[in-house]
Amino acid sequence: MGEDLVRARLDKLEDLRRRGLDPFPARVPSTEAVASVLERHAALSPDEHSGDRVTVAGRLTAIRQMGKASFLDVRDGTGKIQAHASVDRMGEAPYDDLRHLDVGDFLAVSGEVFRTKRGELTVATESWTFLAKAVRPLPEKWHGLKDIELRYRQRSLDLLANDESRERFVRRANMMATLRSELTALGFLEVETPSLHPIPGGTSARPFITHHNALDTDFYLRIAL
C-alpha cells in the first residue's frame, strides 16, 4: 500500500512537470515567519481585513476543497496559518494547479491577511509558488503521533507531529549556540575530533565497522559526538 502511494505521488510529480511547474525550484520567494504574521494581526476582529499582504511558506498539512474554493493549512517551523484559495481570486489555471497538491508538499502563498467569521487568521491567497514535492506521504493519524518507537526511529515525523518535541529541539539548539558563544568569548577554541576510531567505544551496541583501504585497517564509528 505504501509503495502504491509513493508511485501515485511520483506520477503527480511528473504531471507537475508537464504543467510547467518545477517540483524542486532552485529559487524561492522572500517570505516571513508564520509566527510574526500571527503576532502582528492577533487583534484582528472576525471578518476584518488587514490590508497587509504577506508571503509565508511551509508544509501543506491539510486541505479542504469546496468546489471553486479551498482552505489550506500551511505550517512552518514557527506555527500554522490558514490560506484561502479561490478561482475568482487566483484564476482557473493557478487554482487548478493548486488542487493537485498533496498533504505534505511544500509551498508559499501570498495575499492579504484577514480573519474569517469563525475567527481563523487566514491569507487570502492571490498567488502561490510550489517549493517541493513530498514523494513519501505522511503516515495516517500523524497528528499527535504517539508511537514512541516510530517517533524515535523517524525523528522527522516526531518533529512534524509533536509541538513539544519540536520545541525541545529548538531549546537544545539554542542552549548549544549560547554555550559555544560564551566559550568563544572566553577565548576557547572549538576543534573537531575524529569520528572513526581504531577501537570500538561507547555502549554495548554492535559497533559500526568500516575498512580504510589506504591503511588496510578497520575503523569504528564513535558513539559520542
Short mmCIF file of the C-alpha atoms (twelve columns), coordinates in Angstrom:
data_MODEL
# 
_entry.id   MODEL 
# 
loop_
_atom_site.group_PDB 
_atom_site.id 
_atom_site.type_symbol 
_atom_site.label_atom_id 
_atom_site.label_alt_id 
_atom_site.label_comp_id 
_atom_site.label_asym_id 
_atom_site.label_seq_id 
_atom_site.Cartn_x 
_atom_site.Cartn_y 
_atom_site.Cartn_z 
_atom_site.pdbx_PDB_model_num 
ATOM 1   C CA . MET A 1   0.000   0.000  0.000   1 
ATOM 2   C CA . GLY A 2   2.829   2.399  0.910   1 
ATOM 3   C CA . GLU A 3   4.621   1.791  -2.375  1 
ATOM 4   C CA . ASP A 4   1.384   2.421  -4.276  1 
ATOM 5   C CA . LEU A 5   1.063   5.809  -2.577  1 
ATOM 6   C CA . VAL A 6   4.666   6.651  -3.422  1 
ATOM 7   C CA . ARG A 7   4.101   5.663  -7.057  1 
ATOM 8   C CA . ALA A 8   0.955   7.823  -7.190  1 
ATOM 9   C CA . ARG A 9   2.945   10.793 -5.912  1 
ATOM 10  C CA . LEU A 10  5.727   10.173 -8.398  1 
ATOM 11  C CA . ASP A 11  3.099   10.217 -11.135 1 
ATOM 12  C CA . LYS A 12  1.838   13.540 -9.769  1 
ATOM 13  C CA . LEU A 13  5.393   14.846 -9.786  1 
ATOM 14  C CA . GLU A 14  5.664   14.122 -13.496 1 
ATOM 15  C CA . ASP A 15  2.249   15.694 -14.039 1 
ATOM 16  C CA . LEU A 16  3.503   18.853 -12.339 1 
ATOM 17  C CA . ARG A 17  6.417   18.987 -14.762 1 
ATOM 18  C CA . ARG A 18  4.043   18.577 -17.702 1 
ATOM 19  C CA . ARG A 19  2.045   21.503 -16.338 1 
ATOM 20  C CA . GLY A 20  5.189   23.622 -16.383 1 
ATOM 21  C CA . LEU A 21  5.745   23.609 -12.611 1 
ATOM 22  C CA . ASP A 22  9.220   22.871 -11.257 1 
ATOM 23  C CA . PRO A 23  8.675   20.451 -8.314  1 
ATOM 24  C CA . PHE A 24  12.056  21.393 -6.811  1 
ATOM 25  C CA . PRO A 25  12.825  25.021 -7.761  1 
ATOM 26  C CA . ALA A 26  16.265  26.478 -7.123  1 
ATOM 27  C CA . ARG A 27  14.852  29.865 -6.126  1 
ATOM 28  C CA . VAL A 28  12.001  30.678 -3.752  1 
ATOM 29  C CA . PRO A 29  10.213  33.942 -2.948  1 
ATOM 30  C CA . SER A 30  11.166  36.028 0.080   1 
ATOM 31  C CA . THR A 31  8.911   35.032 2.979   1 
ATOM 32  C CA . GLU A 32  8.343   35.791 6.638   1 
ATOM 33  C CA . ALA A 33  7.735   33.506 9.588   1 
ATOM 34  C CA . VAL A 34  4.175   32.448 10.266  1 
ATOM 35  C CA . ALA A 35  4.594   33.369 13.939  1 
ATOM 36  C CA . SER A 36  5.345   37.005 13.091  1 
ATOM 37  C CA . VAL A 37  2.188   37.220 10.941  1 
ATOM 38  C CA . LEU A 38  0.079   35.684 13.713  1 
ATOM 39  C CA . GLU A 39  1.539   38.054 16.296  1 
ATOM 40  C CA . ARG A 40  1.164   41.176 14.138  1 
ATOM 41  C CA . HIS A 41  -2.532  40.523 13.464  1 
ATOM 42  C CA . ALA A 42  -3.558  38.958 16.767  1 
ATOM 43  C CA . ALA A 43  -6.007  41.812 17.440  1 
ATOM 44  C CA . LEU A 44  -7.804  41.459 14.095  1 
ATOM 45  C CA . SER A 45  -11.568 41.037 14.569  1 
ATOM 46  C CA . PRO A 46  -13.677 38.334 12.871  1 
ATOM 47  C CA . ASP A 47  -14.498 39.148 9.239   1 
ATOM 48  C CA . GLU A 48  -11.955 42.012 9.271   1 
ATOM 49  C CA . HIS A 49  -9.342  42.538 6.548   1 
ATOM 50  C CA . SER A 50  -5.920  43.900 7.479   1 
ATOM 51  C CA . GLY A 51  -4.756  45.417 4.188   1 
ATOM 52  C CA . ASP A 52  -1.387  43.726 4.872   1 
ATOM 53  C CA . ARG A 53  -0.154  41.479 2.065   1 
ATOM 54  C CA . VAL A 54  2.300   38.802 3.163   1 
ATOM 55  C CA . THR A 55  4.118   35.774 1.772   1 
ATOM 56  C CA . VAL A 56  4.503   32.726 4.002   1 
ATOM 57  C CA . ALA A 57  5.985   29.350 3.188   1 
ATOM 58  C CA . GLY A 58  5.676   25.948 4.775   1 
ATOM 59  C CA . ARG A 59  4.308   22.465 4.577   1 
ATOM 60  C CA . LEU A 60  0.766   21.741 3.498   1 
ATOM 61  C CA . THR A 61  -0.695  19.856 6.459   1 
ATOM 62  C CA . ALA A 62  -4.386  19.910 5.497   1 
ATOM 63  C CA . ILE A 63  -6.526  20.858 2.519   1 
ATOM 64  C CA . ARG A 64  -10.297 21.232 2.451   1 
ATOM 65  C CA . GLN A 65  -11.687 21.596 -1.059  1 
ATOM 66  C CA . MET A 66  -15.153 23.029 -1.657  1 
ATOM 67  C CA . GLY A 67  -15.701 23.326 -5.389  1 
ATOM 68  C CA . LYS A 68  -14.158 26.559 -6.594  1 
ATOM 69  C CA . ALA A 69  -12.573 27.405 -3.242  1 
ATOM 70  C CA . SER A 70  -10.213 25.629 -0.843  1 
ATOM 71  C CA . PHE A 71  -8.858  26.133 2.655   1 
ATOM 72  C CA . LEU A 72  -5.281  25.040 3.300   1 
ATOM 73  C CA . ASP A 73  -3.235  24.748 6.484   1 
ATOM 74  C CA . VAL A 74  0.372   25.889 5.971   1 
ATOM 75  C CA . ARG A 75  2.879   25.155 8.739   1 
ATOM 76  C CA . ASP A 76  6.471   26.344 9.058   1 
ATOM 77  C CA . GLY A 77  8.882   25.978 11.965  1 
ATOM 78  C CA . THR A 78  7.150   28.719 13.958  1 
ATOM 79  C CA . GLY A 79  3.463   27.931 13.612  1 
ATOM 80  C CA . LYS A 80  0.441   27.246 11.394  1 
ATOM 81  C CA . ILE A 81  -1.736  29.601 9.382   1 
ATOM 82  C CA . GLN A 82  -4.740  29.037 7.153   1 
ATOM 83  C CA . ALA A 83  -4.805  30.035 3.496   1 
ATOM 84  C CA . HIS A 84  -7.920  30.545 1.394   1 
ATOM 85  C CA . ALA A 85  -7.669  29.937 -2.358  1 
ATOM 86  C CA . SER A 86  -10.407 30.507 -4.909  1 
ATOM 87  C CA . VAL A 87  -10.878 30.536 -8.671  1 
ATOM 88  C CA . ASP A 88  -12.292 34.069 -8.550  1 
ATOM 89  C CA . ARG A 89  -9.187  35.494 -6.888  1 
ATOM 90  C CA . MET A 90  -6.452  33.367 -8.494  1 
ATOM 91  C CA . GLY A 91  -7.791  32.368 -11.899 1 
ATOM 92  C CA . GLU A 92  -8.619  28.953 -13.334 1 
ATOM 93  C CA . ALA A 93  -5.120  27.645 -14.148 1 
ATOM 94  C CA . PRO A 94  -3.300  28.563 -10.884 1 
ATOM 95  C CA . TYR A 95  -6.191  27.255 -8.811  1 
ATOM 96  C CA . ASP A 96  -6.364  24.006 -10.782 1 
ATOM 97  C CA . ASP A 97  -2.606  23.503 -10.254 1 
ATOM 98  C CA . LEU A 98  -3.038  24.121 -6.529  1 
ATOM 99  C CA . ARG A 99  -5.739  21.466 -6.280  1 
ATOM 100 C CA . HIS A 100 -3.238  18.860 -7.481  1 
ATOM 101 C CA . LEU A 101 -1.056  19.257 -4.376  1 
ATOM 102 C CA . ASP A 102 -0.870  16.576 -1.690  1 
ATOM 103 C CA . VAL A 103 -0.700  16.878 2.080   1 
ATOM 104 C CA . GLY A 104 2.998   17.044 2.932   1 
ATOM 105 C CA . ASP A 105 4.017   19.169 -0.076  1 
ATOM 106 C CA . PHE A 106 5.803   22.483 0.463   1 
ATOM 107 C CA . LEU A 107 4.519   25.769 -0.960  1 
ATOM 108 C CA . ALA A 108 4.490   29.543 -0.481  1 
ATOM 109 C CA . VAL A 109 1.300   31.591 -0.570  1 
ATOM 110 C CA . SER A 110 0.926   35.349 -0.995  1 
ATOM 111 C CA . GLY A 111 -2.062  37.536 -0.214  1 
ATOM 112 C CA . GLU A 112 -3.874  39.777 2.248   1 
ATOM 113 C CA . VAL A 113 -4.272  38.691 5.856   1 
ATOM 114 C CA . PHE A 114 -7.836  38.605 7.196   1 
ATOM 115 C CA . ARG A 115 -9.781  36.876 9.920   1 
ATOM 116 C CA . THR A 116 -12.694 34.638 8.975   1 
ATOM 117 C CA . LYS A 117 -16.123 34.843 10.565  1 
ATOM 118 C CA . ARG A 118 -15.131 31.819 12.656  1 
ATOM 119 C CA . GLY A 119 -12.063 33.665 13.930  1 
ATOM 120 C CA . GLU A 120 -9.326  31.904 11.935  1 
ATOM 121 C CA . LEU A 121 -6.461  34.134 10.808  1 
ATOM 122 C CA . THR A 122 -6.145  33.487 7.072   1 
ATOM 123 C CA . VAL A 123 -4.158  34.505 3.997   1 
ATOM 124 C CA . ALA A 124 -6.454  35.383 1.085   1 
ATOM 125 C CA . THR A 125 -4.230  33.710 -1.499  1 
ATOM 126 C CA . GLU A 126 -3.656  35.736 -4.646  1 
ATOM 127 C CA . SER A 127 -0.684  33.708 -5.900  1 
ATOM 128 C CA . TRP A 128 1.317   30.698 -4.806  1 
ATOM 129 C CA . THR A 129 4.674   29.063 -5.527  1 
ATOM 130 C CA . PHE A 130 5.490   25.373 -5.487  1 
ATOM 131 C CA . LEU A 131 8.554   24.701 -3.304  1 
ATOM 132 C CA . ALA A 132 8.984   20.918 -3.058  1 
ATOM 133 C CA . LYS A 133 7.056   17.723 -3.753  1 
ATOM 134 C CA . ALA A 134 6.765   15.274 -0.861  1 
ATOM 135 C CA . VAL A 135 7.197   11.882 -2.519  1 
ATOM 136 C CA . ARG A 136 6.502   9.909  0.653   1 
ATOM 137 C CA . PRO A 137 3.081   10.543 2.221   1 
ATOM 138 C CA . LEU A 138 2.686   11.356 5.893   1 
ATOM 139 C CA . PRO A 139 1.587   8.358  7.983   1 
ATOM 140 C CA . GLU A 140 -2.049  8.031  8.917   1 
ATOM 141 C CA . LYS A 141 -3.014  9.829  12.123  1 
ATOM 142 C CA . TRP A 142 0.301   11.694 12.136  1 
ATOM 143 C CA . HIS A 143 -1.354  14.483 14.143  1 
ATOM 144 C CA . GLY A 144 -0.253  13.890 17.726  1 
ATOM 145 C CA . LEU A 145 1.886   10.862 16.850  1 
ATOM 146 C CA . LYS A 146 2.033   8.650  19.966  1 
ATOM 147 C CA . ASP A 147 4.031   5.594  18.833  1 
ATOM 148 C CA . ILE A 148 7.247   6.064  20.863  1 
ATOM 149 C CA . GLU A 149 9.359   3.700  18.757  1 
ATOM 150 C CA . LEU A 150 8.226   5.326  15.494  1 
ATOM 151 C CA . ARG A 151 8.918   8.785  16.942  1 
ATOM 152 C CA . TYR A 152 12.481  7.842  17.923  1 
ATOM 153 C CA . ARG A 153 13.282  5.987  14.706  1 
ATOM 154 C CA . GLN A 154 11.835  8.691  12.434  1 
ATOM 155 C CA . ARG A 155 12.588  11.987 14.147  1 
ATOM 156 C CA . SER A 156 11.335  13.970 11.162  1 
ATOM 157 C CA . LEU A 157 7.814   12.648 11.816  1 
ATOM 158 C CA . ASP A 158 8.178   13.341 15.523  1 
ATOM 159 C CA . LEU A 159 9.162   16.955 14.863  1 
ATOM 160 C CA . LEU A 160 6.303   17.358 12.404  1 
ATOM 161 C CA . ALA A 161 3.621   15.837 14.615  1 
ATOM 162 C CA . ASN A 162 4.579   16.928 18.127  1 
ATOM 163 C CA . ASP A 163 4.979   20.579 19.073  1 
ATOM 164 C CA . GLU A 164 6.579   19.589 22.378  1 
ATOM 165 C CA . SER A 165 9.333   17.598 20.652  1 
ATOM 166 C CA . ARG A 166 9.980   20.408 18.183  1 
ATOM 167 C CA . GLU A 167 10.232  22.977 20.972  1 
ATOM 168 C CA . ARG A 168 12.639  20.687 22.847  1 
ATOM 169 C CA . PHE A 169 14.926  20.516 19.799  1 
ATOM 170 C CA . VAL A 170 14.804  24.311 19.442  1 
ATOM 171 C CA . ARG A 171 15.692  24.800 23.121  1 
ATOM 172 C CA . ARG A 172 18.604  22.386 22.833  1 
ATOM 173 C CA . ALA A 173 19.927  24.113 19.709  1 
ATOM 174 C CA . ASN A 174 19.690  27.499 21.435  1 
ATOM 175 C CA . MET A 175 21.475  26.141 24.515  1 
ATOM 176 C CA . MET A 176 24.328  24.744 22.430  1 
ATOM 177 C CA . ALA A 177 24.635  28.002 20.456  1 
ATOM 178 C CA . THR A 178 24.757  30.013 23.704  1 
ATOM 179 C CA . LEU A 179 27.334  27.657 25.226  1 
ATOM 180 C CA . ARG A 180 29.541  27.909 22.149  1 
ATOM 181 C CA . SER A 181 29.345  31.710 22.021  1 
ATOM 182 C CA . GLU A 182 30.146  32.025 25.740  1 
ATOM 183 C CA . LEU A 183 33.172  29.732 25.481  1 
ATOM 184 C CA . THR A 184 34.364  31.554 22.359  1 
ATOM 185 C CA . ALA A 185 34.072  34.885 24.209  1 
ATOM 186 C CA . LEU A 186 36.257  33.414 26.974  1 
ATOM 187 C CA . GLY A 187 38.970  32.550 24.464  1 
ATOM 188 C CA . PHE A 188 38.295  28.850 23.979  1 
ATOM 189 C CA . LEU A 189 38.748  27.284 20.559  1 
ATOM 190 C CA . GLU A 190 36.390  24.577 19.297  1 
ATOM 191 C CA . VAL A 191 38.133  21.718 17.499  1 
ATOM 192 C CA . GLU A 192 36.785  18.618 15.802  1 
ATOM 193 C CA . THR A 193 37.990  15.178 16.820  1 
ATOM 194 C CA . PRO A 194 37.975  12.044 14.632  1 
ATOM 195 C CA . SER A 195 34.675  10.257 14.044  1 
ATOM 196 C CA . LEU A 196 36.415  6.958  13.200  1 
ATOM 197 C CA . HIS A 197 38.456  5.213  15.900  1 
ATOM 198 C CA . PRO A 198 40.800  2.192  15.726  1 
ATOM 199 C CA . ILE A 199 38.998  0.567  18.688  1 
ATOM 200 C CA . PRO A 200 35.241  0.354  19.416  1 
ATOM 201 C CA . GLY A 201 33.933  2.504  22.242  1 
ATOM 202 C CA . GLY A 202 30.758  3.713  23.920  1 
ATOM 203 C CA . THR A 203 27.861  1.407  24.660  1 
ATOM 204 C CA . SER A 204 27.427  -2.348 24.332  1 
ATOM 205 C CA . ALA A 205 25.631  -1.937 20.991  1 
ATOM 206 C CA . ARG A 206 27.099  -3.662 17.937  1 
ATOM 207 C CA . PRO A 207 29.654  -1.194 16.542  1 
ATOM 208 C CA . PHE A 208 29.593  0.173  13.018  1 
ATOM 209 C CA . ILE A 209 32.757  -1.049 11.244  1 
ATOM 210 C CA . THR A 210 34.321  0.267  8.081   1 
ATOM 211 C CA . HIS A 211 37.605  -0.534 6.369   1 
ATOM 212 C CA . HIS A 212 40.229  2.084  5.494   1 
ATOM 213 C CA . ASN A 213 41.726  0.821  2.238   1 
ATOM 214 C CA . ALA A 214 44.826  3.037  2.228   1 
ATOM 215 C CA . LEU A 215 45.788  1.954  5.758   1 
ATOM 216 C CA . ASP A 216 44.374  -1.574 5.392   1 
ATOM 217 C CA . THR A 217 42.793  -1.140 8.819   1 
ATOM 218 C CA . ASP A 218 39.313  -1.484 10.285  1 
ATOM 219 C CA . PHE A 219 37.825  1.594  11.975  1 
ATOM 220 C CA . TYR A 220 34.806  2.021  14.246  1 
ATOM 221 C CA . LEU A 221 32.295  4.861  14.252  1 
ATOM 222 C CA . ARG A 222 32.299  6.599  17.625  1 
ATOM 223 C CA . ILE A 223 29.126  6.866  19.686  1 
ATOM 224 C CA . ALA A 224 29.564  10.328 21.231  1 
ATOM 225 C CA . LEU A 225 29.955  13.438 19.075  1 
# 
